[in-house]
Amino acid sequence: MSASIDDLYQKLLESGFSEEELERQVQSKAKEFAGFMSKQGILFIIAKENGIYLQSSDINEQLYKEFEEEIDYDDFMIDISEVKEGMSNIVVLGKILQIYETREFTRKDGTPGIVGSFLLGDISQTIKIILWDDKVDITKNKFFRKNELIRIVGGYCRMGRESNLEVHLGRKGRIVLSPDNVNKNMGGILMYDVTNYPSLAHIDNW
Protein backbone atom coordinates (compact mmCIF):
# COMPACT_ATOMS: atom_id res chain seq x y z
CA MET A 1 0.00 0.00 0.00
CA SER A 2 1.87 3.02 -1.24
CA ALA A 3 -0.17 5.77 0.40
CA SER A 4 1.59 6.72 3.64
CA ILE A 5 -0.12 7.86 6.82
CA ASP A 6 1.47 11.31 6.41
CA ASP A 7 0.10 11.59 2.85
CA LEU A 8 -3.41 10.67 3.96
CA TYR A 9 -3.27 12.98 6.97
CA GLN A 10 -2.12 15.90 4.82
CA LYS A 11 -4.83 15.35 2.22
CA LEU A 12 -7.50 15.39 4.92
CA LEU A 13 -6.11 18.65 6.30
CA GLU A 14 -6.17 20.10 2.78
CA SER A 15 -9.82 19.05 2.46
CA GLY A 16 -10.80 21.34 5.35
CA PHE A 17 -10.17 19.48 8.59
CA SER A 18 -8.35 21.29 11.38
CA GLU A 19 -5.56 19.35 13.09
CA GLU A 20 -7.56 19.30 16.33
CA GLU A 21 -10.73 17.94 14.72
CA LEU A 22 -8.88 15.35 12.67
CA GLU A 23 -6.96 14.10 15.70
CA ARG A 24 -10.19 13.94 17.69
CA GLN A 25 -11.82 11.78 15.01
CA VAL A 26 -8.76 9.54 14.74
CA GLN A 27 -8.81 8.92 18.49
CA SER A 28 -12.55 8.29 18.44
CA LYS A 29 -12.24 5.75 15.62
CA ALA A 30 -9.27 4.06 17.26
CA LYS A 31 -11.40 3.54 20.36
CA GLU A 32 -14.41 2.43 18.29
CA PHE A 33 -12.48 -0.23 16.37
CA ALA A 34 -10.56 -1.34 19.48
CA GLY A 35 -7.34 -2.16 17.66
CA PHE A 36 -8.93 -3.87 14.67
CA MET A 37 -8.12 -1.02 12.27
CA SER A 38 -4.74 0.51 11.37
CA LYS A 39 -4.23 4.28 11.41
CA GLN A 40 -4.17 4.25 7.60
CA GLY A 41 -7.50 2.47 7.60
CA ILE A 42 -8.94 4.91 10.14
CA LEU A 43 -7.97 7.87 7.94
CA PHE A 44 -9.67 6.23 4.94
CA ILE A 45 -12.83 5.60 6.96
CA ILE A 46 -12.91 9.21 8.22
CA ALA A 47 -12.61 10.43 4.65
CA LYS A 48 -15.41 8.19 3.39
CA GLU A 49 -17.76 9.08 6.25
CA ASN A 50 -17.31 12.76 5.47
CA GLY A 51 -17.86 12.35 1.74
CA ILE A 52 -14.20 12.94 0.90
CA TYR A 53 -12.59 10.87 -1.84
CA LEU A 54 -8.82 10.75 -1.39
CA GLN A 55 -7.82 10.68 -5.02
CA SER A 56 -4.20 10.62 -6.13
CA SER A 57 -1.81 8.39 -8.04
CA ASP A 58 -1.04 6.62 -4.75
CA ILE A 59 -4.63 6.25 -3.55
CA ASN A 60 -7.21 4.23 -5.44
CA GLU A 61 -10.51 2.50 -4.87
CA GLN A 62 -8.84 -0.84 -4.21
CA LEU A 63 -7.18 0.64 -1.13
CA TYR A 64 -10.58 1.63 0.23
CA LYS A 65 -11.76 -1.95 -0.20
CA GLU A 66 -8.65 -3.40 1.40
CA PHE A 67 -8.93 -1.18 4.45
CA GLU A 68 -12.61 -1.98 4.89
CA GLU A 69 -11.71 -5.67 4.81
CA GLU A 70 -9.36 -5.10 7.75
CA ILE A 71 -12.40 -4.81 9.98
CA ASP A 72 -13.66 -8.10 11.38
CA TYR A 73 -17.27 -7.05 11.77
CA ASP A 74 -18.10 -10.28 13.57
CA ASP A 75 -16.19 -8.88 16.56
CA PHE A 76 -18.56 -5.89 16.73
CA MET A 77 -21.77 -7.64 15.81
CA ILE A 78 -24.63 -8.15 18.24
CA ASP A 79 -27.86 -10.13 18.04
CA ILE A 80 -30.93 -8.10 17.12
CA SER A 81 -32.36 -8.92 20.55
CA GLU A 82 -29.44 -7.01 22.12
CA VAL A 83 -30.21 -3.73 20.32
CA LYS A 84 -31.27 -1.03 22.78
CA GLU A 85 -32.65 2.48 22.36
CA GLY A 86 -29.88 5.06 22.06
CA MET A 87 -27.24 2.67 20.71
CA SER A 88 -25.05 3.87 17.84
CA ASN A 89 -22.47 2.24 15.55
CA ILE A 90 -24.68 -0.85 15.52
CA VAL A 91 -23.54 -3.90 13.54
CA VAL A 92 -26.13 -6.66 13.02
CA LEU A 93 -26.43 -9.56 10.61
CA GLY A 94 -29.77 -10.91 9.45
CA LYS A 95 -32.07 -11.78 6.61
CA ILE A 96 -34.61 -9.53 4.94
CA LEU A 97 -38.13 -10.47 6.04
CA GLN A 98 -40.28 -7.76 4.52
CA ILE A 99 -39.67 -4.76 2.26
CA TYR A 100 -41.90 -1.69 2.52
CA GLU A 101 -42.64 1.07 0.04
CA THR A 102 -40.44 4.16 -0.01
CA ARG A 103 -41.96 7.53 0.81
CA GLU A 104 -41.01 11.05 -0.26
CA PHE A 105 -41.45 13.96 2.14
CA THR A 106 -40.53 17.60 2.67
CA ARG A 107 -38.37 18.65 5.61
CA LYS A 108 -39.08 21.66 7.80
CA ASP A 109 -36.46 23.64 5.88
CA GLY A 110 -38.25 22.90 2.61
CA THR A 111 -35.74 20.39 1.24
CA PRO A 112 -37.02 17.09 -0.17
CA GLY A 113 -36.25 13.76 1.45
CA ILE A 114 -36.98 10.10 0.93
CA VAL A 115 -37.33 7.30 3.45
CA GLY A 116 -37.53 3.55 2.99
CA SER A 117 -37.72 0.63 5.38
CA PHE A 118 -37.60 -3.12 5.69
CA LEU A 119 -37.80 -5.77 8.38
CA LEU A 120 -34.63 -7.62 9.34
CA GLY A 121 -34.59 -10.88 11.27
CA ASP A 122 -32.05 -13.16 12.90
CA ILE A 123 -32.56 -16.21 15.08
CA SER A 124 -33.10 -13.98 18.13
CA GLN A 125 -35.60 -11.33 16.99
CA THR A 126 -36.76 -8.94 14.25
CA ILE A 127 -36.29 -5.19 13.90
CA LYS A 128 -37.33 -2.53 11.42
CA ILE A 129 -34.51 -0.85 9.48
CA ILE A 130 -35.06 2.74 8.35
CA LEU A 131 -33.18 4.09 5.32
CA TRP A 132 -32.79 7.82 4.73
CA ASP A 133 -32.18 9.63 1.43
CA ASP A 134 -29.40 8.06 -0.68
CA LYS A 135 -29.39 4.95 1.53
CA VAL A 136 -32.75 4.08 -0.07
CA ASP A 137 -30.96 3.44 -3.39
CA ILE A 138 -29.85 -0.01 -2.25
CA THR A 139 -33.46 -1.21 -2.38
CA LYS A 140 -33.21 -1.00 -6.19
CA ASN A 141 -30.42 -3.58 -6.23
CA LYS A 142 -31.59 -6.91 -7.63
CA PHE A 143 -30.00 -8.70 -4.67
CA PHE A 144 -31.98 -6.67 -2.15
CA ARG A 145 -34.82 -9.15 -1.70
CA LYS A 146 -36.59 -11.31 0.86
CA ASN A 147 -34.49 -13.99 2.56
CA GLU A 148 -31.24 -12.29 1.48
CA LEU A 149 -28.49 -12.22 4.10
CA ILE A 150 -27.23 -8.69 4.80
CA ARG A 151 -25.04 -6.88 7.29
CA ILE A 152 -26.03 -3.52 8.78
CA VAL A 153 -23.01 -1.37 9.69
CA GLY A 154 -23.08 1.92 11.58
CA GLY A 155 -26.78 2.07 12.43
CA TYR A 156 -28.32 3.90 15.37
CA CYS A 157 -31.38 2.88 17.38
CA ARG A 158 -34.49 4.95 18.04
CA MET A 159 -37.97 4.22 19.31
CA GLY A 160 -40.50 4.19 16.48
CA ARG A 161 -44.01 5.62 16.35
CA GLU A 162 -45.54 2.32 17.45
CA SER A 163 -43.13 2.04 20.41
CA ASN A 164 -41.05 -0.50 18.51
CA LEU A 165 -37.27 -0.21 18.34
CA GLU A 166 -35.89 0.78 14.93
CA VAL A 167 -32.37 0.86 13.52
CA HIS A 168 -31.80 3.92 11.33
CA LEU A 169 -29.17 4.24 8.62
CA GLY A 170 -28.06 7.80 8.00
CA ARG A 171 -25.06 9.26 6.22
CA LYS A 172 -22.52 7.15 8.12
CA GLY A 173 -24.36 3.82 7.93
CA ARG A 174 -24.29 1.23 5.19
CA ILE A 175 -25.63 -2.15 4.13
CA VAL A 176 -23.50 -5.03 2.89
CA LEU A 177 -25.47 -7.39 0.66
CA SER A 178 -24.57 -11.09 0.86
CA PRO A 179 -21.44 -10.54 2.97
CA ASP A 180 -18.80 -13.12 2.10
CA ASN A 181 -16.75 -12.89 5.30
CA VAL A 182 -19.33 -14.18 7.76
CA ASN A 183 -17.94 -16.18 10.65
CA LYS A 184 -18.54 -19.90 10.06
CA ASN A 185 -19.78 -20.18 13.65
CA MET A 186 -22.85 -18.25 12.54
CA GLY A 187 -24.10 -21.10 10.39
CA GLY A 188 -27.47 -21.02 12.15
CA ILE A 189 -28.60 -17.80 10.51
CA LEU A 190 -27.15 -18.83 7.15
CA MET A 191 -29.45 -21.86 7.15
CA TYR A 192 -32.42 -20.04 8.66
CA ASP A 193 -35.34 -19.51 6.27
CA VAL A 194 -36.95 -16.29 7.45
CA THR A 195 -39.82 -16.61 4.99
CA ASN A 196 -41.31 -18.97 7.57
CA TYR A 197 -40.75 -16.58 10.48
CA PRO A 198 -43.69 -17.21 12.86
CA SER A 199 -44.36 -13.60 13.88
CA LEU A 200 -44.66 -11.95 10.46
CA ALA A 201 -48.41 -11.50 10.71
CA HIS A 202 -48.19 -8.66 13.21
CA ILE A 203 -45.78 -6.44 11.24
CA ASP A 204 -47.64 -5.92 7.97
CA ASN A 205 -49.07 -2.58 9.10
CA TRP A 206 -45.85 -1.05 10.42
ABEGO torsion letter per residue (X at the ends): XABBAAAAAAAAAAAGBBAAAAAAAAAAAAAAAGGABBAAAAAAAAAAAAGBBBBBAABBAAAAAAAAAABBAAAABBBAAABBBGBBGBBBBBBBABBBBBBBBBBAAGBBBBBBBBBBBBAABBBBBBBBEAAAAAAABAABBBGBBBBBBGBBBBBBAAGBBBBBBBAABBBBBGBAABBAAAAAAAABBAAABAAAAAAAAX
